């Protein structure tokens, strides 16, 4: 194992997680960003700038989006593989 990689740190100074955690970290970050943006736009369109209402709607939508992504991501990967050519090996 590469010692430089073992000592890698995040931008927050904490040690990076092992690669096996990527299957949970990716949908977690994706769901956080997605629900944050969608709930902000929805709140802005319906009620104007209301931070409290936006935070409430985000707090409701994220716990639904994260497990949903965990369940559907494997299906989406398979559907993508069925629609997109595999990259050619050099």
N, CA, C and O atoms as a Tinker XYZ file with bonds, in Angstrom:
   360  protein
     1  N      0.845000   -1.176000    0.000000    73     2
     2  CA     0.000000    0.000000    0.000000    64     1     3
     3  C      0.888000    1.236000    0.000000    63     2     4     5
     4  O      1.920000    1.271000    0.670000    81     3
     5  N      0.491000    2.223000   -0.737000    73     3     6
     6  CA     1.234000    3.460000   -0.852000    64     5     7
     7  C      1.079000    4.265000    0.435000    63     6     8     9
     8  O     -0.042000    4.584000    0.832000    81     7
     9  N      2.206000    4.601000    1.099000    73     7    10
    10  CA     2.133000    5.312000    2.377000    64     9    11
    11  C      1.564000    6.720000    2.213000    63    10    12    13
    12  O      0.917000    7.228000    3.128000    81    11
    13  N      1.793000    7.357000    1.071000    73    11    14
    14  CA     1.237000    8.697000    0.838000    64    13    15
    15  C     -0.281000    8.623000    0.769000    63    14    16    17
    16  O     -0.972000    9.511000    1.268000    81    15
    17  N     -0.799000    7.567000    0.151000    73    15    18
    18  CA    -2.239000    7.399000    0.036000    64    17    19
    19  C     -2.857000    7.070000    1.396000    63    18    20    21
    20  O     -3.968000    7.509000    1.693000    81    19
    21  N     -2.150000    6.303000    2.219000    73    19    22
    22  CA    -2.670000    5.927000    3.534000    64    21    23
    23  C     -2.800000    7.147000    4.444000    63    22    24    25
    24  O     -3.660000    7.165000    5.324000    81    23
    25  N     -1.974000    8.153000    4.252000    73    23    26
    26  CA    -2.008000    9.349000    5.084000    64    25    27
    27  C     -2.828000   10.476000    4.465000    63    26    28    29
    28  O     -2.804000   11.600000    4.967000    81    27
    29  N     -3.545000   10.199000    3.400000    73    27    30
    30  CA    -4.321000   11.237000    2.720000    64    29    31
    31  C     -5.389000   11.788000    3.660000    63    30    32    33
    32  O     -6.001000   11.056000    4.438000    81    31
    33  N     -5.589000   13.088000    3.564000    73    31    34
    34  CA    -6.570000   13.764000    4.419000    64    33    35
    35  C     -7.557000   14.533000    3.548000    63    34    36    37
    36  O     -7.243000   14.932000    2.427000    81    35
    37  N     -8.750000   14.729000    4.088000    73    35    38
    38  CA    -9.764000   15.510000    3.397000    64    37    39
    39  C     -9.446000   16.997000    3.545000    63    38    40    41
    40  O     -8.490000   17.364000    4.228000    81    39
    41  N    -10.235000   17.839000    2.914000    73    39    42
    42  CA   -10.028000   19.282000    3.040000    64    41    43
    43  C    -10.308000   19.763000    4.455000    63    42    44    45
    44  O     -9.913000   20.868000    4.825000    81    43
    45  N    -10.994000   18.934000    5.256000    73    43    46
    46  CA   -11.295000   19.276000    6.646000    64    45    47
    47  C    -10.223000   18.769000    7.599000    63    46    48    49
    48  O    -10.323000   18.983000    8.807000    81    47
    49  N     -9.186000   18.093000    7.071000    73    47    50
    50  CA    -8.098000   17.594000    7.896000    64    49    51
    51  C     -8.326000   16.213000    8.471000    63    50    52    53
    52  O     -7.456000   15.680000    9.160000    81    51
    53  N     -9.486000   15.620000    8.200000    73    51    54
    54  CA    -9.765000   14.279000    8.702000    64    53    55
    55  C     -9.226000   13.243000    7.725000    63    54    56    57
    56  O     -9.095000   13.538000    6.537000    81    55
    57  N     -8.909000   12.031000    8.193000    73    55    58
    58  CA    -8.430000   11.004000    7.274000    64    57    59
    59  C     -9.517000   10.619000    6.266000    63    58    60    61
    60  O    -10.705000   10.603000    6.590000    81    59
    61  N     -9.096000   10.314000    5.055000    73    59    62
    62  CA   -10.050000    9.884000    4.040000    64    61    63
    63  C    -10.581000    8.495000    4.383000    63    62    64    65
    64  O     -9.889000    7.688000    5.003000    81    63
    65  N    -11.806000    8.235000    3.976000    73    63    66
    66  CA   -12.426000    6.930000    4.184000    64    65    67
    67  C    -11.835000    5.915000    3.216000    63    66    68    69
    68  O    -11.335000    6.294000    2.157000    81    67
    69  N    -11.884000    4.639000    3.559000    73    67    70
    70  CA   -11.452000    3.604000    2.607000    64    69    71
    71  C    -12.351000    3.603000    1.364000    63    70    72    73
    72  O    -13.509000    4.016000    1.427000    81    71
    73  N    -11.815000    3.143000    0.254000    73    71    74
    74  CA   -12.530000    3.149000   -1.027000    64    73    75
    75  C    -13.840000    2.373000   -0.967000    63    74    76    77
    76  O    -14.770000    2.689000   -1.709000    81    75
    77  N    -13.935000    1.379000   -0.115000    73    75    78
    78  CA   -15.163000    0.569000   -0.054000    64    77    79
    79  C    -16.378000    1.390000    0.384000    63    78    80    81
    80  O    -17.514000    0.976000    0.155000    81    79
    81  N    -16.155000    2.537000    1.003000    73    79    82
    82  CA   -17.258000    3.391000    1.454000    64    81    83
    83  C    -17.830000    4.263000    0.337000    63    82    84    85
    84  O    -18.832000    4.948000    0.546000    81    83
    85  N    -17.224000    4.247000   -0.818000    73    83    86
    86  CA   -17.688000    5.084000   -1.934000    64    85    87
    87  C    -19.111000    4.742000   -2.347000    63    86    88    89
    88  O    -19.832000    5.614000   -2.834000    81    87
    89  N    -19.535000    3.492000   -2.166000    73    87    90
    90  CA   -20.895000    3.099000   -2.564000    64    89    91
    91  C    -21.966000    3.784000   -1.715000    63    90    92    93
    92  O    -23.122000    3.869000   -2.130000    81    91
    93  N    -21.593000    4.272000   -0.533000    73    91    94
    94  CA   -22.538000    4.999000    0.314000    64    93    95
    95  C    -22.270000    6.507000    0.263000    63    94    96    97
    96  O    -23.207000    7.305000    0.295000    81    95
    97  N    -20.997000    6.894000    0.184000    73    95    98
    98  CA   -20.651000    8.326000    0.184000    64    97    99
    99  C    -21.167000    9.015000   -1.070000    63    98   100   101
   100  O    -21.692000   10.125000   -0.983000    81    99
   101  N    -21.032000    8.388000   -2.231000    73    99   102
   102  CA   -21.495000    9.008000   -3.478000    64   101   103
   103  C    -22.989000    9.316000   -3.428000    63   102   104   105
   104  O    -23.358000   10.467000   -3.659000    81   103
   105  N    -23.872000    8.355000   -3.139000    73   103   106
   106  CA   -25.292000    8.713000   -3.084000    64   105   107
   107  C    -25.628000    9.679000   -1.950000    63   106   108   109
   108  O    -26.569000   10.463000   -2.065000    81   107
   109  N    -24.866000    9.629000   -0.855000    73   107   110
   110  CA   -25.125000   10.567000    0.235000    64   109   111
   111  C    -24.853000   12.001000   -0.226000    63   110   112   113
   112  O    -25.688000   12.886000   -0.042000    81   111
   113  N    -23.677000   12.225000   -0.826000    73   111   114
   114  CA   -23.345000   13.573000   -1.302000    64   113   115
   115  C    -24.275000   14.016000   -2.430000    63   114   116   117
   116  O    -24.702000   15.170000   -2.472000    81   115
   117  N    -24.584000   13.104000   -3.335000    73   115   118
   118  CA   -25.492000   13.426000   -4.441000    64   117   119
   119  C    -26.863000   13.807000   -3.916000    63   118   120   121
   120  O    -27.457000   14.776000   -4.388000    81   119
   121  N    -27.375000   13.060000   -2.946000    73   119   122
   122  CA   -28.703000   13.369000   -2.415000    64   121   123
   123  C    -28.703000   14.675000   -1.633000    63   122   124   125
   124  O    -29.682000   15.420000   -1.683000    81   123
   125  N    -27.625000   14.966000   -0.914000    73   123   126
   126  CA   -27.543000   16.238000   -0.182000    64   125   127
   127  C    -27.589000   17.410000   -1.165000    63   126   128   129
   128  O    -28.378000   18.339000   -0.993000    81   127
   129  N    -26.741000   17.361000   -2.194000    73   127   130
   130  CA   -26.709000   18.455000   -3.172000    64   129   131
   131  C    -28.010000   18.559000   -3.957000    63   130   132   133
   132  O    -28.535000   19.655000   -4.149000    81   131
   133  N    -28.531000   17.422000   -4.410000    73   131   134
   134  CA   -29.740000   17.418000   -5.220000    64   133   135
   135  C    -30.936000   17.972000   -4.444000    63   134   136   137
   136  O    -31.650000   18.841000   -4.944000    81   135
   137  N    -31.154000   17.476000   -3.234000    73   135   138
   138  CA   -32.307000   17.943000   -2.467000    64   137   139
   139  C    -32.141000   19.386000   -2.019000    63   138   140   141
   140  O    -33.123000   20.124000   -1.923000    81   139
   141  N    -30.918000   19.792000   -1.746000    73   139   142
   142  CA   -30.657000   21.179000   -1.367000    64   141   143
   143  C    -31.058000   22.122000   -2.500000    63   142   144   145
   144  O    -31.759000   23.109000   -2.274000    81   143
   145  N    -30.616000   21.817000   -3.703000    73   143   146
   146  CA   -30.902000   22.669000   -4.860000    64   145   147
   147  C    -32.385000   22.625000   -5.224000    63   146   148   149
   148  O    -33.000000   23.670000   -5.438000    81   147
   149  N    -32.960000   21.432000   -5.296000    73   147   150
   150  CA   -34.360000   21.303000   -5.706000    64   149   151
   151  C    -35.287000   21.943000   -4.678000    63   150   152   153
   152  O    -36.230000   22.643000   -5.046000    81   151
   153  N    -35.027000   21.709000   -3.391000    73   151   154
   154  CA   -35.899000   22.312000   -2.374000    64   153   155
   155  C    -35.739000   23.832000   -2.330000    63   154   156   157
   156  O    -36.705000   24.547000   -2.063000    81   155
   157  N    -34.526000   24.333000   -2.591000    73   155   158
   158  CA   -34.323000   25.779000   -2.626000    64   157   159
   159  C    -35.088000   26.404000   -3.790000    63   158   160   161
   160  O    -35.734000   27.438000   -3.622000    81   159
   161  N    -35.020000   25.794000   -4.950000    73   159   162
   162  CA   -35.742000   26.330000   -6.115000    64   161   163
   163  C    -37.241000   26.253000   -5.892000    63   162   164   165
   164  O    -37.961000   27.209000   -6.178000    81   163
   165  N    -37.719000   25.125000   -5.383000    73   163   166
   166  CA   -39.151000   24.957000   -5.138000    64   165   167
   167  C    -39.663000   25.969000   -4.112000    63   166   168   169
   168  O    -40.717000   26.575000   -4.301000    81   167
   169  N    -38.911000   26.145000   -3.029000    73   167   170
   170  CA   -39.307000   27.110000   -2.002000    64   169   171
   171  C    -39.284000   28.528000   -2.551000    63   170   172   173
   172  O    -40.202000   29.309000   -2.298000    81   171
   173  N    -38.244000   28.863000   -3.300000    73   171   174
   174  CA   -38.132000   30.197000   -3.885000    64   173   175
   175  C    -39.292000   30.486000   -4.828000    63   174   176   177
   176  O    -39.845000   31.586000   -4.823000    81   175
   177  N    -39.659000   29.497000   -5.637000    73   175   178
   178  CA   -40.744000   29.693000   -6.611000    64   177   179
   179  C    -42.104000   29.824000   -5.924000    63   178   180   181
   180  O    -42.952000   30.591000   -6.381000    81   179
   181  N    -42.321000   29.088000   -4.838000    73   179   182
   182  CA   -43.649000   29.110000   -4.221000    64   181   183
   183  C    -43.796000   30.170000   -3.128000    63   182   184   185
   184  O    -44.868000   30.759000   -2.991000    81   183
   185  N    -42.742000   30.424000   -2.349000    73   183   186
   186  CA   -42.875000   31.297000   -1.194000    64   185   187
   187  C    -41.837000   32.407000   -1.119000    63   186   188   189
   188  O    -41.792000   33.137000   -0.128000    81   187
   189  N    -41.004000   32.552000   -2.142000    73   187   190
   190  CA   -39.954000   33.556000   -2.089000    64   189   191
   191  C    -38.817000   33.086000   -1.192000    63   190   192   193
   192  O    -38.701000   31.901000   -0.880000    81   191
   193  N    -37.990000   34.027000   -0.787000    73   191   194
   194  CA   -36.823000   33.680000    0.027000    64   193   195
   195  C    -37.279000   33.505000    1.480000    63   194   196   197
   196  O    -37.540000   34.475000    2.191000    81   195
   197  N    -37.365000   32.247000    1.891000    73   195   198
   198  CA   -37.757000   31.912000    3.260000    64   197   199
   199  C    -36.839000   30.784000    3.726000    63   198   200   201
   200  O    -37.103000   29.608000    3.478000    81   199
   201  N    -35.756000   31.164000    4.406000    73   199   202
   202  CA   -34.731000   30.193000    4.807000    64   201   203
   203  C    -35.306000   29.110000    5.718000    63   202   204   205
   204  O    -34.970000   27.935000    5.568000    81   203
   205  N    -36.157000   29.487000    6.647000    73   203   206
   206  CA   -36.743000   28.505000    7.562000    64   205   207
   207  C    -37.576000   27.468000    6.827000    63   206   208   209
   208  O    -37.481000   26.273000    7.105000    81   207
   209  N    -38.391000   27.933000    5.888000    73   207   210
   210  CA   -39.225000   27.014000    5.103000    64   209   211
   211  C    -38.357000   26.127000    4.224000    63   210   212   213
   212  O    -38.625000   24.934000    4.083000    81   211
   213  N    -37.310000   26.712000    3.629000    73   211   214
   214  CA   -36.395000   25.920000    2.806000    64   213   215
   215  C    -35.703000   24.840000    3.632000    63   214   216   217
   216  O    -35.639000   23.688000    3.203000    81   215
   217  N    -35.187000   25.190000    4.805000    73   215   218
   218  CA   -34.524000   24.200000    5.652000    64   217   219
   219  C    -35.481000   23.088000    6.066000    63   218   220   221
   220  O    -35.090000   21.922000    6.126000    81   219
   221  N    -36.728000   23.441000    6.351000    73   219   222
   222  CA   -37.726000   22.431000    6.701000    64   221   223
   223  C    -37.989000   21.489000    5.532000    63   222   224   225
   224  O    -38.050000   20.272000    5.709000    81   223
   225  N    -38.144000   22.058000    4.335000    73   223   226
   226  CA   -38.424000   21.206000    3.171000    64   225   227
   227  C    -37.216000   20.342000    2.824000    63   226   228   229
   228  O    -37.374000   19.198000    2.397000    81   227
   229  N    -36.002000   20.887000    3.005000    73   227   230
   230  CA   -34.803000   20.083000    2.770000    64   229   231
   231  C    -34.700000   18.957000    3.799000    63   230   232   233
   232  O    -34.346000   17.830000    3.455000    81   231
   233  N    -35.010000   19.262000    5.060000    73   231   234
   234  CA   -34.935000   18.269000    6.127000    64   233   235
   235  C    -35.923000   17.127000    5.915000    63   234   236   237
   236  O    -35.689000   16.014000    6.386000    81   235
   237  N    -37.012000   17.386000    5.218000    73   235   238
   238  CA   -37.979000   16.330000    4.906000    64   237   239
   239  C    -37.551000   15.555000    3.659000    63   238   240   241
   240  O    -37.700000   14.334000    3.604000    81   239
   241  N    -37.027000   16.251000    2.672000    73   239   242
   242  CA   -36.719000   15.592000    1.398000    64   241   243
   243  C    -35.446000   14.764000    1.432000    63   242   244   245
   244  O    -35.388000   13.726000    0.773000    81   243
   245  N    -34.421000   15.177000    2.174000    73   243   246
   246  CA   -33.170000   14.432000    2.163000    64   245   247
   247  C    -33.291000   13.024000    2.728000    63   246   248   249
   248  O    -32.768000   12.092000    2.118000    81   247
   249  N    -33.958000   12.821000    3.869000    73   247   250
   250  CA   -34.076000   11.438000    4.373000    64   249   251
   251  C    -34.864000   10.508000    3.441000    63   250   252   253
   252  O    -34.770000    9.287000    3.561000    81   251
   253  N    -35.617000   11.069000    2.540000    73   251   254
   254  CA   -36.309000   10.247000    1.538000    64   253   255
   255  C    -35.382000    9.993000    0.348000    63   254   256   257
   256  O    -35.327000    8.880000   -0.176000    81   255
   257  N    -34.663000   11.020000   -0.071000    73   255   258
   258  CA   -33.813000   10.912000   -1.257000    64   257   259
   259  C    -32.623000    9.979000   -1.048000    63   258   260   261
   260  O    -32.283000    9.218000   -1.954000    81   259
   261  N    -31.987000   10.015000    0.109000    73   259   262
   262  CA   -30.780000    9.214000    0.334000    64   261   263
   263  C    -31.049000    7.712000    0.231000    63   262   264   265
   264  O    -30.374000    7.041000   -0.550000    81   263
   265  N    -31.997000    7.155000    0.977000    73   263   266
   266  CA   -32.238000    5.716000    0.818000    64   265   267
   267  C    -32.776000    5.353000   -0.576000    63   266   268   269
   268  O    -32.522000    4.263000   -1.088000    81   267
   269  N    -33.525000    6.292000   -1.180000    73   267   270
   270  CA   -34.010000    6.040000   -2.542000    64   269   271
   271  C    -32.835000    5.891000   -3.495000    63   270   272   273
   272  O    -32.820000    4.982000   -4.325000    81   271
   273  N    -31.850000    6.777000   -3.383000    73   271   274
   274  CA   -30.661000    6.671000   -4.232000    64   273   275
   275  C    -29.900000    5.375000   -3.977000    63   274   276   277
   276  O    -29.415000    4.742000   -4.914000    81   275
   277  N    -29.794000    4.981000   -2.710000    73   275   278
   278  CA   -29.117000    3.713000   -2.410000    64   277   279
   279  C    -29.803000    2.541000   -3.105000    63   278   280   281
   280  O    -29.138000    1.611000   -3.560000    81   279
   281  N    -31.123000    2.584000   -3.188000    73   279   282
   282  CA   -31.877000    1.499000   -3.819000    64   281   283
   283  C    -31.833000    1.547000   -5.342000    63   282   284   285
   284  O    -31.694000    0.508000   -5.988000    81   283
   285  N    -31.949000    2.736000   -5.921000    73   283   286
   286  CA   -32.078000    2.817000   -7.376000    64   285   287
   287  C    -30.758000    2.974000   -8.120000    63   286   288   289
   288  O    -30.712000    2.740000   -9.327000    81   287
   289  N    -29.689000    3.362000   -7.440000    73   287   290
   290  CA   -28.418000    3.584000   -8.133000    64   289   291
   291  C    -27.918000    2.346000   -8.883000    63   290   292   293
   292  O    -27.458000    2.484000  -10.017000    81   291
   293  N    -27.986000    1.149000   -8.305000    73   291   294
   294  CA   -27.573000   -0.029000   -9.089000    64   293   295
   295  C    -28.412000   -0.225000  -10.363000    63   294   296   297
   296  O    -27.888000   -0.624000  -11.403000    81   295
   297  N    -29.703000    0.057000  -10.271000    73   295   298
   298  CA   -30.564000   -0.065000  -11.459000    64   297   299
   299  C    -30.200000    0.982000  -12.508000    63   298   300   301
   300  O    -30.176000    0.690000  -13.703000    81   299
   301  N    -29.921000    2.189000  -12.058000    73   299   302
   302  CA   -29.546000    3.266000  -12.978000    64   301   303
   303  C    -28.206000    2.942000  -13.645000    63   302   304   305
   304  O    -28.032000    3.211000  -14.833000    81   303
   305  N    -27.264000    2.371000  -12.899000    73   303   306
   306  CA   -25.983000    1.979000  -13.494000    64   305   307
   307  C    -26.179000    0.922000  -14.569000    63   306   308   309
   308  O    -25.554000    0.985000  -15.628000    81   307
   309  N    -27.048000   -0.053000  -14.300000    73   307   310
   310  CA   -27.319000   -1.094000  -15.315000    64   309   311
   311  C    -28.009000   -0.508000  -16.537000    63   310   312   313
   312  O    -27.671000   -0.857000  -17.668000    81   311
   313  N    -28.973000    0.379000  -16.321000    73   311   314
   314  CA   -29.663000    1.018000  -17.447000    64   313   315
   315  C    -28.685000    1.852000  -18.268000    63   314   316   317
   316  O    -28.747000    1.855000  -19.498000    81   315
   317  N    -27.792000    2.551000  -17.594000    73   315   318
   318  CA   -26.776000    3.344000  -18.292000    64   317   319
   319  C    -25.868000    2.446000  -19.109000    63   318   320   321
   320  O    -25.556000    2.752000  -20.260000    81   319
   321  N    -25.443000    1.338000  -18.516000    73   319   322
   322  CA   -24.575000    0.400000  -19.245000    64   321   323
   323  C    -25.280000   -0.177000  -20.468000    63   322   324   325
   324  O    -24.632000   -0.484000  -21.468000    81   323
   325  N    -26.603000   -0.327000  -20.395000    73   323   326
   326  CA   -27.351000   -0.849000  -21.533000    64   325   327
   327  C    -27.497000    0.186000  -22.649000    63   326   328   329
   328  O    -27.720000   -0.178000  -23.803000    81   327
   329  N    -27.372000    1.470000  -22.318000    73   327   330
   330  CA   -27.565000    2.538000  -23.288000    64   329   331
   331  C    -26.280000    3.145000  -23.820000    63   330   332   333
   332  O    -26.286000    3.808000  -24.857000    81   331
   333  N    -25.165000    2.920000  -23.109000    73   331   334
   334  CA   -23.899000    3.582000  -23.457000    64   333   335
   335  C    -22.850000    2.532000  -23.757000    63   334   336   337
   336  O    -22.732000    1.538000  -23.041000    81   335
   337  N    -22.079000    2.755000  -24.828000    73   335   338
   338  CA   -20.992000    1.836000  -25.163000    64   337   339
   339  C    -19.902000    1.883000  -24.120000    63   338   340   341
   340  O    -19.591000    2.948000  -23.587000    81   339
   341  N    -19.318000    0.729000  -23.823000    73   339   342
   342  CA   -18.200000    0.673000  -22.892000    64   341   343
   343  C    -16.989000    1.357000  -23.532000    63   342   344   345
   344  O    -16.826000    1.291000  -24.750000    81   343
   345  N    -16.142000    2.010000  -22.740000    73   343   346
   346  CA   -14.958000    2.648000  -23.311000    64   345   347
   347  C    -14.012000    1.600000  -23.891000    63   346   348   349
   348  O    -13.871000    0.505000  -23.346000    81   347
   349  N    -13.373000    1.948000  -24.996000    73   347   350
   350  CA   -12.435000    1.019000  -25.625000    64   349   351
   351  C    -11.142000    0.989000  -24.855000    63   350   352   353
   352  O    -10.639000    2.026000  -24.424000    81   351
   353  N    -10.605000   -0.200000  -24.681000    73   351   354
   354  CA    -9.347000   -0.360000  -23.956000    64   353   355
   355  C     -8.181000    0.002000  -24.869000    63   354   356   357
   356  O     -8.187000   -0.340000  -26.052000    81   355
   357  N     -7.204000    0.677000  -24.337000    73   355   358
   358  CA    -6.031000    1.101000  -25.127000    64   357   359
   359  C     -5.074000   -0.041000  -25.334000    63   358   360
   360  O     -4.036000    0.131000  -25.973000    81   359
